[in-house]
């Protein structure tokens, strides 16, 4: 009987210890949201998020000016020149969007869209080994998905084109009429 009581008290003690060890979710206040959003943004920055943003922005800016560059130069830029244009764009963007400004902006957006408990859960996940791996290879994952989906579209290009042409001709009969003149 005494052993059963001791065993019963031990089980209750363990259950209480486990229950007490769990942290209560943080209160959903604006300050808590922003603090947790900043912690999440710190994890993203540590995994290269700010640098990826600069690289993506520079790529978009360089693409947007490519036609003007060709017209102004009277030729296509060389590989080295294109690389230099990308570096110029990246530096210009970094001059406007500093890492601190990026962190605060991203944190503010997260704080606007997620509750403190949701942000705490996200910080816990992205702070884990798996979360860090996702953050670290996120761009490669995205590239793989885009490449795989692109291959799917390419392999169905004729069918896709016919479907789009048919739907556009139905919606815009004047397009179908223009095509009939050929």
N, C-alpha and C positions, 0 to 999 in steps of 0.2 A: 504494500500500500504506500509506504513512504517513497519507494522508488518511482511509483507511478505519479505521485505528487511532484517529485523533483523533476521527472521527465516532463510532466505537464507544465510546470513553471518554466522550464528551459525552453520549451516550444513557444510559450507566450512571450518570453523575453526575446527570443530570436525574432518573432513576428513583430514585436514592438520596435526592436532595433531596426529592422528592415523598413518598417513603416515610417519611422522617424528619420531614417537616412535619406528618404526621398525628399527632394526640395519641393516646396510649394511653388506653383507657378508664380512668376513675378506679377505684381499688380500691373494692370494695363493702364499705365499713365504715360503722358507724352514724354516725360523724362526717361522712363524705363524703355520706352520704344526706341528713342533716339540712342540711348546708351547701348542697347542690344544691336541696333542697326549698325552702329559704328563698329561694334565687335565683329559683326558679320562682314562688313566692308573691309576691315583689317585682314580677315582671313582671305578675302578675294584679292586684295592688294598683294599680300604675301605670296599668292599663287600666280602673280603676274597680270592681274586684271587691269591695272592701270596701263601697263605697257601694251597689252593687247588692244585696249581702247585707242591708244595713240597710233599703233600700227594700222588698225582698221580705219581710223579717221584719216590718216595720211594716205592710205590706199584709195579711199573714196575721193578725197580731195584731188589726188593725182589723176585719177580717172576722169574726174569732172573737168579738169583743165587740159586733158590730153589733146582734144581736138584743137583747142586754141594754141597749144604749143606747136602742133604740126603746122598750123597756118602761120604762126609767127616765125617759126624756124624755116618754113618751106620744105620740111622733111620730117621724117619720124625721128624722135630722139634715140640715141644709142642706148644700150643697156646701162652704161655708166651714167649717162645723163638722166635716164629714167630713175635710176637709183638715187641720184642727187636730188631730183625733184621730190621724191618720196621723203628723203631726209629733211629737205626744206619744209615740206608740209608738216612733218612730224614735229619739228622744232617750233614751228609757228603755232600749232595746236597746243603743244606743251606750254608755250608762253601764255596762252589764254586760259587753258584748263590745267592748272597745277595739280599735282597729286593730292594736296590737301583739299583743293576745291572739288576734285573728283570724288574723294572720299566723303566729304560733307554732302555733296549733291546726291550721291547714291544712297547714303545713309538716310537722308531726308525722304527720298522716294520710298525706301523700304519702310521707314517709320510711318509714312502715310498709308501704306497698303497692308501692313501686317500688324497684328496685335503683339503685345509684349510676350505672351506665352508662345505664339507662333515663331517670333524671332528667337526666343530662347531655344526652342526646338531646332531651328535652322542652325544656330551657332553650335549647338551640341553636335548636330550631324556633320556640318562642314568642318568642325574641329576634330572629328574622328579620322581614323586612318582612311576609311573608304571615302569620306567627304573630301579629304585633302587630295586623294587620288583623282576624284572627279574634277575638282578645281584645277588640278595640275595638268590633266589631259583633256580638259573640256574642249579646247580648240581642236585637238586631234579627233575627238569623238564627233564634233560637229562637222569637220571636214570629211570624215568617213561616211557620215549619214548623207551629207550633200552629194558626195561622189556616188554612193549607192543609189540614191534617188535619181540622180542625173543619168546614171546608166539605165535605170528603168525607163525613164522618159526617152532616152536615145533609142532604146531597143523597140519602142512603140511609137517612134516619130511619125511614121506615115499615118497610123491610126489616129494619133493625137491631132495631127494637122488636119485630117479629114473631119474629125469631130468639131474642131474649133472653126474651121472654114464653114461647115454646114450650119453651125449655131450662129455664127456671125452673119451669114447670108440670110438666115431666117429672121434674125433681129433687125438687120440693116439690108433690106432688099436692094437698095441702090448699090451696095457692094457687089451683090450677085450679078446685077446688070452690067456693072463695069467689067467684071471678070468674063462675061459672055462675049464681049467685043473682041477678045483675043483670038 
